Amino acid sequence: MEVEQKNFITIQALIAAPVQLVWEKWNNPADIVTWNTASDDWHTTKSENDLRTGGTFNSRMEAKDGSFGFDFHGIYDKVVENELLEITLGDNRKLSVTFKSMEDQTIVTETFEAEHENSLDLQQQGWQAILDNFKKHTENSL
């Protein structure tokens, strides 16, 4: 029996905001619907977040032309406020998000298990674009 190879992708952003604000903007559904998009032709139409170990989250992502949409959802395996989120996504892939405070800046690092439908480069670019939107949204709220 062949064992399937798992690939992990890591992306990162340095955000010019304190970790408490970064954490709040990352986890607040009203903020999530603003920043959670990889391109201008997509948007997040709704977001729910039960931020606790064992809690769940769901963000509905849709093409603005209505041609496609999907739920990005999962369960929190571990939540350490202002530091760490460990997540099992709805398709059983793993995701880790760390928040590292550096005075009035925060480094956000996401490491996620790649899926098999899209190339690793495309996945990295898409997730990085979302993280870059998050950075812009958070810094613009100061």
Secondary structure, DSSP 4 states (H G I P E B T S, - for coil): -PPPPP-EEEEEEEESS-HHHHHHHHH-HHHHHHH--SSTTEEEEEEEE--STT-EEEEEEEETTSS-EEEEEEEEEEEETTTEEEEEETTS-EEEEEEEEETTEEEEEEEEE--SSS-HHHHHHHHHHHHHHHHHHHHHT-
